[in-house]
Amino acid sequence: MKQISLIGLSRAGKTCYTYAMAKVMRAGKNGITVFAPDRDMDEQLFAGWRRIRKEGFWPSGTDIVENGFRFQCQLFAKPVFDFWWKDYKGGALVGGDENDKQFRTEEFFDYVKASDGMIIFMASDMIMNILKQGEGWDLDFEDLQDLGRYLPQLGERIKDIPVTIAITKSDLLDNKSKAIVVEFVQHTIPSLFVEGSYINTLIAFVSLGTGLNGNQGETITGSVYSDPSQGNIHLPVLFNLYFDLENEITSAKQKLDELKNNLDIIQTGIITADNHTWFYNMLNGYDINELRKNGERIREAIENLEKKIQEAEKNIEVVRKEFVKDCQYYYNGKLQTL
């Protein structure tokens, strides 16, 4: 089971995102579904979204189960990607008391080091306040920059995992503002966009609705989407699925090359055995019947692996089609096409 690490400050939207993601992906997107197999967890997710959507109240900060949520992702009812994440209290990432400091130096760093994927949450209202140099902008800017301090904990491994920057509350932004926010993100966590880093980074603009406002535990003002996919809630998870399928294809193709190389060796052995006497073959360890059996087994393995690759390539194309203009994918510091 893969671990996707959630990182973000208080009020960045991590908890709300978890509820909304579970809502939209439980229903599915073009054959792609995500659900919590544990019924108690599934009920907590359902209750969290119901409180937002039907009762009209924001969650009171982080209220996720202690051990995190475990999810299964299916594509056309076939399991393709199991993952889990934990919603840590955002305030502890920058808090100054001893409990927060201990949390940052021990538990959270260990959590980050185990990442198979990472979603970093940044709230649009905080970014715009920084850009306008509003009240407390300099402290907010320092806090956002501090989010990047966890990336070095991954070392070289960060090249092997997908990193998503989820820009929450994006309904506050027009197209011009979104372009400015992209530049802001690149300036705030530059290590994700440096040529030579070979890091995979997706910037995704997400939102729960339009004109939303209110504080934690308070009444929501504005309009919450009935279908959270309207706000691109599905994209961060799909980027992790896309990356996992891509790795599966790469690994399978490497294995396929190995099998084909082994088959070439066996076929060379069969030709050699056919051109010599049984006595020569016995002295040199050529058992032509065993070679032919091994050759058949490898051919069958090659055929099965080629089918697996074809299926994975079809699956990744299904996922690829879900990405929209409201996201940008960078590899090695350069903008790419998914």
Protein Blocks (a to p, Z undefined) as FASTA:
>chain_A
ZZddddddehilmmmmmmmmmmmmmnogehiacddfblklmmmmmmmmmmmmmnopaceh
jabdfkopaddddeehiafbdcddddddfklmmpcbfklmmmmmmmmmmmmmmpcbdcdd
ddfklmmmmmnopghklmmmmmmmmmmmmmmmnmmmlmmpccddddehklmpcfklmmmm
mmmmmmmmmmlmcghklpacddddddfbehiacdehiacedjddfblmlnommmmmmmmm
mmmmmmmmmmmmmmmmmmmmmmmmmmmmmmmmmmpcfklmmmnopafklmmmmmmmmmmm
mmmmmmmmmmmmmmmmmmmmmpcfkbccdeehiacdZZ
